[in-house]
C-alpha cells in the first residue's frame, strides 16, 4: 500500500464534524452547528467518559457571541472530577463548533 493510500485510510478512520474540519471558515461565513444540536448530541460529542457522567443543564449565549455552558454531573460526587476535566470539555465543544465558542464552563450540583 502506498503512502498516499495510507493517509486516506488514516483520515477516514477518524470521523469529524464538518464544523471541526472546516475550522475558522465556518465562523467567517456564518454557518455553524446550533446550540440545540449540541444539546441533542451531548453524549456523542463528549464521548462515553464525560457524557456518561454529565448532562447539559444550560447553554447561554453571551453578548460576545460565545457560550456559557452549564454542566450538571449525574452524581454530585463527580463535580470535582469534572472540574478537572473542564479544559477537555471546552476543547471538545470548540472542536464541534469549529471555533473558540466557549467562554465559560460552570458545574451545577
URCOR-V687321 format. One record per pair of residues at least 12 apart in sequence whose C-alpha atoms are under 10 Angstrom apart, sorted by the first residue. I is the first residue (numbers start at 1). J is the second residue. D is the distance in whole Angstrom. If there is no record, write none. Layout:
BEGIN
I|J|D, I|J|D
END
This chain:
BEGIN
16|95|9, 16|96|8, 17|33|9, 17|45|10, 17|95|8, 17|96|6, 17|97|8, 17|98|8, 18|32|9, 18|33|9, 18|95|10, 18|96|8, 18|97|9, 18|98|8, 19|31|9, 19|32|7, 19|33|7, 19|94|9, 19|95|7, 19|96|6, 19|97|5, 19|98|5, 19|99|8, 20|32|10, 20|92|10, 20|93|10, 20|94|8, 20|95|5, 20|96|5, 20|97|6, 20|98|4, 20|99|8, 21|95|8, 21|96|9, 21|97|10, 21|98|7, 22|97|10, 22|98|7, 22|99|9, 23|94|10, 23|95|8, 23|96|9, 23|97|8, 23|98|4, 23|99|6, 23|100|10, 24|97|9, 24|98|6, 24|99|6, 24|100|9, 25|98|8, 25|99|9, 26|97|8, 26|98|7, 26|99|8, 27|97|9, 27|98|8, 27|99|7, 27|100|10, 27|101|10, 28|99|10, 31|97|10, 32|96|9, 32|97|6, 32|98|8, 32|99|9, 33|96|8, 33|97|6, 33|98|9, 34|97|8, 35|58|10, 35|59|7, 35|60|9, 35|61|9, 35|67|9, 35|97|9, 36|59|9, 38|56|9, 38|59|9, 38|93|8, 38|96|8, 38|97|9, 39|55|9, 39|56|6, 39|57|9, 39|58|9, 39|59|8, 40|56|9, 42|54|9, 42|55|8, 42|56|7, 42|93|9, 43|55|8, 43|56|9, 45|89|9, 45|92|7, 45|93|7, 45|95|9, 45|96|7, 46|88|9, 46|89|7, 46|90|10, 46|91|10, 46|92|7, 46|93|8, 46|96|10, 47|92|9, 50|73|9, 50|82|8, 50|85|8, 50|88|9, 50|89|8, 51|73|9, 51|74|10, 51|89|10, 52|73|9, 52|74|8, 53|71|10, 53|72|9, 53|73|6, 53|74|6, 53|75|7, 53|76|10, 53|78|7, 53|79|9, 53|81|10, 53|82|8, 54|71|7, 54|72|6, 54|73|4, 54|74|5, 54|75|8, 54|78|9, 54|79|9, 54|82|9, 54|107|10, 55|70|9, 55|71|6, 55|72|5, 55|73|6, 55|74|7, 56|69|8, 56|70|6, 56|71|5, 56|72|6, 56|73|9, 56|107|10, 56|108|10, 57|69|8, 57|70|5, 57|71|5, 57|72|6, 57|73|9, 57|106|10, 57|107|9, 57|108|8, 58|70|5, 58|71|7, 58|72|9, 58|106|10, 58|108|10, 59|71|9, 59|102|10, 59|105|10, 60|103|10, 60|104|10, 61|101|10, 61|102|9, 61|103|9, 62|102|10, 62|103|8, 62|104|10, 64|101|10, 64|103|9, 65|101|8, 65|102|9, 65|103|9, 66|99|10, 66|100|8, 66|101|5, 66|102|6, 66|103|6, 66|104|9, 67|100|9, 67|101|6, 67|102|5, 67|103|5, 67|104|7, 67|105|9, 68|101|9, 68|102|6, 68|103|6, 68|104|5, 68|105|6, 68|106|8, 69|89|10, 69|90|9, 69|93|10, 69|102|7, 69|103|8, 69|104|6, 69|105|5, 69|106|6, 69|107|9, 70|104|8, 70|105|6, 70|106|5, 70|107|6, 70|108|7, 71|83|10, 71|86|10, 71|89|10, 71|105|7, 71|106|6, 71|107|5, 71|108|6, 71|109|9, 72|106|9, 72|107|6, 72|108|5, 72|109|6, 73|107|7, 73|108|7, 73|109|7, 74|109|9, 75|109|8, 76|107|10, 76|108|9, 76|109|5, 77|109|9, 78|109|9, 79|107|7, 79|108|8, 79|109|7, 80|107|9, 82|106|10, 82|107|8, 83|105|9, 83|106|8, 83|107|7, 86|104|9, 86|105|7, 86|106|9, 86|107|9, 87|105|9, 89|102|10, 89|105|8, 90|102|6, 90|103|9, 90|104|8, 90|105|7
END
